[in-house]
Amino acid sequence: MNAMTCSMHLVVLASLSAGPVAAQSSEDLQKAILGLSPGMSTKIGDSTFTMRQKLAGTPDANGWYTARSIGAGFVVQLPVPFSELTSKSPTTDGSAVESHTVGGGNRDGARFMVNEHDHDT
């Protein structure tokens, strides 16, 4: 598994908890999201997924990457290049949940992820 696949698997797994995705297998969801380039979106069921960044970042002198979320505005330090995915899904009460996930993984299988969720009322 290469670095890009590790990084994107992490983000795809995080997005699965964003909300219901009707009649889609996790493999279908993963394939659709892995094909997105930064700035592209896809609608699956009632959920919309937007790739904000893909394998982004430059290591600092200590090897850490500053991950600045485009969707949510938070900043974190990660030990790997990162990708960012935003998902927006309706909830059962008629509002929506928007999730911003920044994460990445290394070749050894270690994964790092930060999520921020906004619930519209």
Secondary structure, 3 states (H helix, E strand, C coil): CCHHHHHHHHHHHHHCCCCCCCCCCHHHHHHHHHCCCCCCEEEECCEEEEEEEEEECCECCCCCEEEECCCCCCEEEECCCEEEEEEEEECCCCCEEEEEEEEEECCCCCEEEEEEEEECC
